[in-house]
Amino acid sequence: MNSLGRRVLVVAFDGWNDAGEAATAAATQLREARPYEPVYSVDPELYFDYMYTRPQIEADADGRRTLRWPDATLWRPQATARGTRLWVLSGAEPARAWKAFAAELIDAALSEDITGLVALGSMMSDVPHTRPITVFSGSDNDELRTALGLERSTYEGPVGILSVIAAAAEEAGIPTAALWASVPHYVAGHSPSPKATLALLDRLEGITGAKIARGSLPGDALAWEATIDAAAADDEEMTEYIRQLEQTRDTWDSPEASGDAIAQEFEKYLRHRGDGDGRGLGRGPHR
């Protein structure tokens, strides 16, 4: 059994934590691949600012229009199965009372006997769309880092709701890991980003041992990449920029690359962009 246990909660929130909608799309894929049932939802009046996260009006198959309010809901897999089962917590990032929000949802997780938590996030980064999506896999839990080969983030600064929930989970005795996909920043107009979603699910399966259906994501990822290739082909400046990103990524990934060589390559790249000497680069997600 992996160090996260057999009852793992997967957490994804839209908003700041969800570049290219990669994380929330991963949560949606989990829920659509197997039967799930809602077991707990927060009261939206307590946590959401409707001027910031507005309710949506929707029509059903009969044309009846109803309001859908921002929410955060814990979902339980209906089918019992051998091996690891994945619960899902998803919704909108709250506007207020984050400590109470996290405490309420962790209490709900404890009532479900959750044994581990994996937070999914995605961030815009200077990476090429033509290479495998990088997923930072980290944890502040010493046991998980050792058992699963995870990293410790060195980031210090503002965070999103994922970090708050992860801290509350650890305080409650639930070991927690985080997976962050790096989405090419120049493809912001091509959301969602199925290639990043696929990378998150691949890594999630790797650290939990759960079998995860990918659905149409492999084909969607190829189509997404082809669309960006086509856009770049008509833009010489974008093509050159992507080539520079590819060179930097290939240097980073090469087995013979030393830490000094990687640092020099990044400094060269940043000087070309006019960003100075590269101070401020660090490992781990800036969320």
LUMGULUM-494951 format. One record per atom (N, C-alpha, C): x negated, y negated, z negated. Coordinates in steps of 0.1 Angstrom, whole numbers, padded with zeros to 4 digits, always signed. Layout:
XYZ ...
end
This chain:
-0008+0012+0000 +0000+0000+0000 -0009-0012+0000 -0005-0023+0008 -0013-0035+0008 -0011-0043-0004 -0020-0053-0007 -0020-0060-0019 -0008-0069-0020 +0000-0071-0010 +0012-0079-0010 +0024-0071-0015 +0022-0058-0016 +0033-0049-0020 +0042-0046-0008 +0054-0040-0012 +0063-0035-0002 +0075-0044+0001 +0077-0054-0007 +0088-0064-0006 +0082-0078-0004 +0080-0081+0008 +0072-0094+0011 +0082-0104+0017 +0081-0116+0011 +0089-0128+0016 +0081-0136+0026 +0086-0138+0037 +0080-0146+0048 +0087-0160+0048 +0079-0170+0047 +0085-0184+0045 +0081-0192+0057 +0091-0199+0063 +0088-0209+0073 +0098-0220+0073 +0093-0233+0074 +0102-0244+0073 +0099-0253+0085 +0110-0259+0091 +0107-0268+0102 +0103-0282+0096 +0098-0290+0105 +0093-0303+0100 +0078-0303+0102 +0071-0309+0092 +0057-0312+0092 +0049-0299+0094 +0054-0288+0089 +0047-0275+0088 +0048-0267+0101 +0054-0272+0112 +0060-0264+0122 +0057-0269+0136 +0044-0272+0139 +0040-0277+0153 +0044-0267+0163 +0050-0272+0174 +0054-0263+0185 +0065-0253+0181 +0071-0256+0169 +0082-0247+0164 +0077-0232+0163 +0064-0231+0162 +0058-0217+0162 +0062-0209+0149 +0062-0216+0137 +0065-0208+0125 +0080-0205+0124 +0089-0215+0127 +0103-0212+0125 +0108-0202+0136 +0101-0202+0148 +0105-0192+0158 +0100-0178+0154 +0090-0177+0146 +0085-0164+0141 +0096-0159+0131 +0101-0168+0122 +0111-0164+0113 +0124-0160+0120 +0127-0167+0130 +0139-0164+0138 +0138-0150+0145 +0126-0147+0150 +0123-0134+0157 +0125-0123+0147 +0120-0125+0135 +0122-0115+0124 +0137-0112+0122 +0144-0123+0120 +0158-0121+0117 +0167-0115+0128 +0163-0119+0141 +0171-0114+0152 +0167-0100+0156 +0155-0095+0152 +0151-0082+0156 +0158-0071+0147 +0162-0074+0135 +0168-0065+0126 +0180-0071+0119 +0189-0063+0113 +0200-0069+0106 +0195-0076+0093 +0200-0088+0090 +0197-0095+0078 +0210-0100+0072 +0210-0102+0059 +0221-0109+0053 +0216-0120+0044 +0224-0131+0043 +0219-0142+0034 +0222-0138+0020 +0213-0141+0011 +0215-0138-0003 +0214-0150-0012 +0209-0161-0007 +0208-0173-0015 +0206-0185-0006 +0213-0196-0009 +0211-0209-0002 +0212-0220-0012 +0204-0230-0010 +0204-0242-0019 +0216-0251-0016 +0219-0259-0025 +0229-0269-0023 +0223-0281-0015 +0227-0284-0003 +0220-0294+0005 +0221-0308-0001 +0231-0310-0009 +0233-0324-0015 +0222-0327-0024 +0215-0317-0030 +0205-0319-0040 +0191-0323-0034 +0189-0318-0021 +0175-0319-0016 +0173-0326-0003 +0184-0328+0004 +0182-0334+0018 +0187-0348+0019 +0180-0356+0027 +0184-0370+0030 +0190-0369+0044 +0203-0371+0045 +0210-0369+0058 +0206-0380+0068 +0200-0391+0064 +0195-0400+0073 +0183-0395+0080 +0176-0386+0073 +0163-0380+0079 +0166-0367+0086 +0173-0358+0079 +0177-0345+0085 +0192-0345+0086 +0197-0349+0097 +0212-0351+0099 +0219-0338+0101 +0231-0337+0096 +0240-0325+0099 +0242-0325+0114 +0245-0313+0119 +0248-0311+0133 +0262-0307+0135 +0268-0311+0146 +0282-0307+0149 +0281-0297+0161 +0287-0285+0159 +0286-0274+0168 +0300-0269+0172 +0301-0263+0183 +0314-0257+0188 +0312-0242+0189 +0322-0235+0184 +0321-0220+0185 +0327-0215+0198 +0328-0202+0200 +0333-0197+0213 +0347-0201+0217 +0355-0205+0207 +0368-0209+0209 +0369-0224+0211 +0358-0231+0210 +0358-0246+0212 +0360-0253+0199 +0361-0246+0188 +0363-0253+0175 +0350-0260+0170 +0351-0272+0167 +0339-0280+0163 +0338-0280+0147 +0326-0276+0143 +0323-0276+0128 +0310-0283+0125 +0308-0287+0113 +0295-0293+0109 +0286-0282+0103 +0274-0283+0107 +0263-0275+0101 +0254-0284+0094 +0252-0281+0081 +0244-0290+0072 +0230-0284+0071 +0220-0293+0069 +0207-0288+0066 +0207-0278+0055 +0198-0268+0056 +0199-0257+0045 +0185-0251+0043 +0184-0243+0033 +0173-0234+0031 +0179-0221+0025 +0177-0210+0032 +0183-0198+0029 +0174-0186+0028 +0176-0178+0018 +0168-0166+0016 +0176-0154+0023 +0170-0146+0031 +0176-0136+0039 +0170-0122+0035 +0178-0112+0033 +0174-0099+0029 +0176-0089+0041 +0166-0081+0044 +0168-0071+0054 +0178-0061+0049 +0188-0058+0058 +0199-0049+0054 +0195-0034+0054 +0187-0031+0064 +0184-0017+0065 +0172-0013+0056 +0174-0002+0048 +0163+0002+0040 +0153+0010+0049 +0141+0009+0047 +0131+0016+0055 +0119+0019+0047 +0112+0029+0051 +0099+0033+0045 +0088+0023+0048 +0080+0020+0039 +0069+0010+0042 +0074-0003+0038 +0067-0013+0043 +0069-0027+0039 +0082-0033+0045 +0090-0040+0037 +0101-0047+0042 +0099-0062+0041 +0104-0069+0050 +0102-0084+0051 +0115-0091+0048 +0115-0099+0037 +0125-0109+0035 +0121-0122+0042 +0131-0130+0045 +0128-0143+0052 +0134-0155+0044 +0126-0165+0042 +0131-0178+0037 +0128-0188+0047 +0139-0195+0052 +0137-0205+0062 +0147-0216+0061 +0144-0227+0067 +0153-0239+0066 +0145-0252+0069 +0151-0263+0065 +0145-0276+0067 +0137-0281+0055 +0126-0288+0058 +0118-0293+0047 +0126-0303+0039 +0127-0302+0026 +0135-0311+0018 +0130-0325+0017 +0138-0335+0014 +0134-0349+0013 +0131-0353-0001 +0135-0345-0011 +0133-0349-0025 +0134-0337-0034 +0130-0339-0046 +0130-0329-0057 +0123-0316-0053 +0111-0318-0048 +0104-0306-0042 +0101-0295-0053 +0098-0300-0065 +0095-0290-0076 +0107-0282-0080 +0118-0289-0081 +0131-0281-0084 +0135-0272-0072 +0133-0277-0060 +0136-0269-0048 +0128-0256-0048 +0115-0258-0050 +0106-0246-0050 +0109-0236-0062 +0112-0242-0074 +0115-0233-0085 +0128-0226-0083 +0138-0232-0077 +0150-0225-0074 +0149-0214-0065 +0141-0216-0054 +0139-0205-0044 +0130-0194-0049 +0120-0197-0057 +0112-0187-0063 +0120-0179-0073 +0129-0185-0080 +0137-0177-0089 +0146-0167-0081 +0151-0172-0070 +0159-0163-0061 +0150-0151-0056 +0137-0154-0053 +0128-0144-0048 +0126-0134-0059 +0124-0139-0071 +0121-0129-0082 +0133-0120-0084 +0145-0126-0082 +0157-0117-0084 +0158-0106-0073 +0151-0108-0062 +0150-0098-0052 +0138-0089-0054 +0131-0090-0065 +0119-0082-0068 +0109-0083-0057 +0107-0095-0052 +0097-0098-0042 +0083-0096-0048 +0074-0088-0040 +0061-0085-0045 +0050-0093-0039 +0052-0100-0029 +0042-0109-0022 +0049-0119-0013 +0042-0129-0010 +0047-0140-0001 +0037-0144+0009 +0042-0146+0021 +0033-0151+0032 +0040-0163+0038 +0033-0175+0037 +0038-0187+0043 +0033-0188+0057 +0042-0192+0067 +0038-0194+0081 +0039-0208+0084 +0028-0213+0090 +0028-0227+0095 +0021-0228+0108 +0022-0240+0114 +0015-0243+0126 +0011-0258+0127 +0000-0261+0133 -0005-0274+0133 -0011-0277+0147 -0010-0290+0151 -0016-0294+0163 -0031-0295+0162 -0039-0290+0171 -0053-0289+0170 -0060-0292+0183 -0073-0295+0183 -0081-0296+0196 -0085-0282+0200 -0076-0275+0206 -0079-0261+0210 -0073-0259+0224 -0079-0250+0233 -0074-0248+0246 -0062-0238+0246 -0053-0240+0255 -0041-0231+0256 -0045-0218+0263 -0057-0218+0270 -0061-0207+0278 -0068-0196+0270 -0071-0199+0257 -0078-0189+0249 -0068-0184+0238 -0071-0172+0232 -0062-0167+0221 -0060-0178+0211 -0047-0179+0206 -0044-0188+0196 -0051-0185+0183 -0058-0194+0177 -0065-0192+0164 -0055-0193+0153 -0055-0183+0144 -0047-0183+0132 -0056-0183+0119 -0055-0194+0112 -0062-0194+0099 -0054-0186+0089 -0061-0176+0083 -0055-0167+0073 -0061-0169+0060 -0054-0175+0051 -0060-0179+0038 -0052-0176+0026 -0058-0177+0014 -0051-0175+0002 -0060-0181-0010 -0053-0186-0020 -0060-0190-0032 -0060-0179-0042 -0055-0167-0039 -0055-0156-0047 -0068-0148-0045 -0076-0146-0055 -0089-0139-0053 -0087-0125-0049 -0077-0118-0055 -0075-0104-0051 -0071-0102-0037 -0062-0111-0032 -0057-0110-0018 -0069-0113-0008 -0077-0123-0012 -0088-0126-0003 -0098-0114-0001 -0100-0108-0012 -0109-0096-0012 -0103-0084-0004 -0090-0082-0007 -0084-0070-0002 -0080-0071+0013 -0077-0083+0017 -0072-0085+0031 -0082-0093+0040 -0093-0097+0034 -0103-0104+0042 -0098-0118+0046 -0092-0125+0037 -0087-0138+0039 -0097-0149+0035 -0095-0161+0039 -0104-0172+0036 -0098-0181+0025 -0106-0189+0019 -0101-0200+0010 -0102-0213+0017 -0091-0220+0018 -0091-0233+0024 -0098-0243+0016 -0106-0252+0022 -0113-0262+0015 -0106-0276+0017 -0094-0276+0023 -0087-0288+0026 -0082-0295+0013 -0084-0308+0012 -0078-0316+0001 -0071-0328+0007 -0058-0330+0003 -0050-0341+0009 -0036-0338+0009 -0028-0346+0016 -0013-0344+0016 -0009-0330+0021 +0002-0325+0015 +0006-0311+0019 +0021-0312+0022 +0026-0301+0028 +0040-0299+0031 +0046-0290+0021 +0059-0286+0023 +0066-0278+0013 +0061-0264+0012 +0054-0259+0022 +0048-0246+0021 +0038-0245+0010 +0030-0255+0008 +0020-0255-0003 +0027-0255-0016 +0037-0263-0017 +0045-0264-0030 +0051-0250-0034 +0057-0244-0024 +0064-0231-0027 +0053-0220-0030 +0042-0221-0023 +0031-0211-0025 +0026-0213-0039 +0024-0225-0044 +0019-0227-0057 +0029-0222-0068 +0041-0225-0065 +0052-0220-0075 +0052-0205-0075 +0050-0198-0063 +0050-0184-0063 +0038-0178-0071 +0027-0184-0069 +0015-0179-0076 +0017-0181-0091 +0023-0192-0095 +0025-0194-0110 +0035-0184-0115 +0044-0179-0107 +0054-0169-0111 +0049-0155-0110 +0036-0153-0106 +0030-0140-0105 +0032-0133-0091 +0036-0141-0081 +0038-0135-0068 +0026-0138-0059 +0017-0129-0056 +0005-0132-0048 +0009-0137-0034 +0002-0147-0030 +0006-0155-0018 -0005-0157-0008 -0002-0155+0005 -0011-0158+0016 -0005-0168+0025 -0013-0174+0033 -0008-0184+0043 -0014-0182+0057 -0006-0182+0067 -0011-0181+0081 -0007-0193+0088 -0017-0200+0094 -0015-0212+0102 -0020-0211+0116 -0011-0212+0126 -0015-0212+0140 -0019-0226+0145 -0030-0226+0153 -0034-0238+0159 -0028-0240+0173 -0020-0250+0174 -0013-0252+0187 -0020-0264+0195 -0023-0262+0207 -0030-0272+0215 -0022-0285+0214 -0028-0296+0210 -0021-0309+0208 -0016-0315+0221 -0022-0312+0232 -0018-0318+0245 -0006-0311+0251 -0001-0300+0245 +0011-0293+0250 +0023-0297+0241 +0023-0308+0234 +0034-0312+0225 +0047-0313+0233 +0047-0316+0246 +0059-0317+0254 +0064-0303+0259 +0057-0293+0255 +0060-0279+0260 +0064-0270+0248 +0074-0275+0240 +0078-0267+0228 +0091-0260+0232 +0094-0248+0226 +0085-0242+0216 +0073-0236+0223 +0064-0231+0214 +0051-0225+0218 +0051-0210+0215 +0056-0202+0224 +0057-0187+0221 +0044-0180+0219 +0033-0185+0225 +0020-0179+0223 +0016-0181+0209 +0018-0192+0203 +0015-0194+0189 +0024-0186+0180 +0037-0185+0183 +0046-0176+0175 +0041-0162+0176 +0037-0157+0188 +0032-0143+0189 +0020-0141+0181 +0011-0151+0181 -0001-0149+0173 +0002-0148+0158 +0011-0156+0153 +0015-0155+0139 +0021-0142+0136 +0030-0136+0144 +0036-0123+0141 +0025-0112+0142 +0016-0113+0151 +0005-0103+0152 -0003-0103+0139 -0006-0115+0134 -0014-0115+0121 -0006-0111+0109 +0007-0115+0109 +0016-0111+0099 +0017-0096+0098 +0018-0089+0109 +0019-0075+0109 +0006-0069+0104 -0005-0075+0107 -0018-0070+0103 -0020-0071+0088 -0015-0081+0081 -0018-0082+0067 -0007-0076+0058 +0005-0073+0064 +0015-0067+0056 +0017-0053+0059 +0013-0048+0071 +0016-0034+0075 +0030-0032+0080 +0038-0042+0080 +0052-0040+0085 +0052-0040+0100 +0061-0032+0106 +0063-0031+0120 +0072-0042+0125 +0067-0051+0134 +0075-0062+0138 +0077-0062+0153 +0090-0063+0157 +0094-0063+0171 +0090-0077+0177 +0085-0077+0188 +0081-0089+0195 +0091-0095+0205 +0101-0086+0208 +0111-0091+0217 +0106-0096+0231 +0110-0107+0235 +0106-0113+0248 +0094-0122+0247 +0088-0123+0235 +0077-0132+0232 +0065-0130+0241 +0060-0117+0244 +0049-0116+0253 +0051-0122+0267 +0062-0120+0272 +0065-0126+0285 +0067-0141+0285 +0074-0145+0274 +0075-0160+0272 +0062-0167+0270 +0053-0160+0264 +0039-0166+0262 +0032-0168+0275 +0033-0157+0283 +0027-0158+0297 +0033-0169+0305 +0046-0171+0304 +0053-0181+0312 +0049-0195+0307 +0048-0196+0294 +0044-0209+0288 +0030-0213+0292 +0021-0204+0292 +0007-0207+0296 +0007-0210+0311 +0015-0203+0319 +0015-0206+0334 +0020-0220+0336 +0030-0224+0329 +0036-0238+0330 +0026-0249+0327 +0018-0247+0317 +0008-0256+0313 -0003-0256+0324 -0007-0244+0329 -0017-0244+0339 -0012-0252+0351 +0000-0251+0355 +0006-0258+0367 +0005-0273+0364 +0008-0277+0352 +0008-0292+0349 -0006-0297+0350 -0016-0289+0344 -0030-0293+0344 -0036-0294+0358 -0031-0285+0367 -0036-0285+0381 -0034-0298+0388 -0024-0305+0384 -0021-0318+0391 -0027-0330+0383 -0035-0327+0373 -0040-0338+0365 -0055-0335+0363 -0064-0342+0370 -0078-0339+0370 -0084-0342+0356 -0079-0353+0350 -0085-0356+0336 -0081-0345+0326 -0069-0340+0327 -0064-0330+0318 -0072-0317+0320 -0075-0314+0333 -0082-0302+0336 -0096-0302+0330 -0103-0314+0331 -0116-0316+0326 -0116-0315+0311 -0106-0321+0305 -0105-0320+0290 -0103-0306+0285 -0095-0298+0292 -0093-0284+0289 -0106-0276+0290 -0113-0279+0301 -0126-0272+0303 -0135-0275+0291 -0136-0287+0286 -0144-0290+0275 -0140-0283+0262 -0127-0282+0260 -0122-0274+0249 -0125-0260+0250 -0125-0254+0262 -0128-0240+0264 -0143-0238+0261 -0152-0247+0265 -0166-0245+0262 -0168-0245+0247 -0162-0255+0240 -0163-0255+0226 -0158-0243+0219 -0147-0238+0224 -0141-0226+0218 -0150-0214+0221 -0155-0213+0233 -0163-0201+0236 -0176-0201+0228 -0182-0213+0226 -0194-0214+0217 -0191-0210+0203 -0179-0214+0198 -0175-0210+0185 -0173-0195+0183 -0168-0189+0194 -0164-0174+0193 -0176-0165+0197 -0187-0171+0203 -0198-0162+0207 -0205-0156+0195 -0208-0143+0196 -0214-0136+0185 -0228-0141+0181 -0235-0147+0191 -0248-0152+0188 -0248-0166+0183 -0237-0172+0182 -0236-0186+0177 -0239-0187+0163 -0249-0196+0159 -0252-0199+0145 -0243-0210+0140 -0243-0212+0127 -0235-0223+0122 -0240-0237+0127 -0254-0238+0129 -0259-0250+0134 -0255-0253+0148 -0255-0242+0156 -0251-0243+0170 -0237-0247+0172 -0228-0242+0163 -0214-0246+0164 -0213-0260+0160 -0220-0264+0149 -0219-0278+0145 -0223-0288+0156 -0234-0284+0163 -0240-0293+0173 -0230-0294+0185 -0223-0283+0188 -0214-0283+0199 -0202-0292+0196 -0197-0291+0183 -0186-0300+0179 -0190-0314+0179 -0202-0317+0175 -0207-0331+0175 -0208-0336+0189 -0213-0328+0198 -0214-0332+0212 -0200-0335+0218 -0190-0326+0214 -0177-0328+0219 -0170-0341+0214 -0172-0343+0201 -0167-0355+0194 -0173-0368+0199 -0186-0367+0202 -0193-0379+0208 -0187-0382+0221 -0184-0372+0229 -0178-0374+0242 -0164-0381+0241 -0157-0377+0230 -0144-0384+0228 -0145-0397+0222 -0157-0401+0217 -0159-0414+0210 -0155-0414+0196 -0155-0402+0189 -0151-0401+0176 -0162-0402+0166 -0174-0406+0170 -0185-0407+0160 -0192-0394+0158 -0197-0392+0146 -0206-0381+0144 -0200-0368+0139 -0187-0368+0139 -0180-0355+0135 -0177-0354+0121 -0179-0364+0113 -0176-0363+0099 -0161-0361+0097 -0156-0353+0088 -0142-0351+0086 -0138-0337+0091 -0146-0330+0099 -0143-0317+0103 -0143-0308+0091 -0134-0299+0090 -0134-0290+0079 -0125-0278+0082 -0127-0267+0075 -0119-0255+0077 -0106-0255+0069 -0097-0248+0075 -0084-0247+0068 -0074-0257+0073 -0061-0254+0071 -0050-0262+0076 -0049-0276+0068 -0046-0286+0076 -0044-0299+0070 -0030-0301+0067 -0024-0293+0058 -0009-0293+0055 -0007-0292+0041 
end
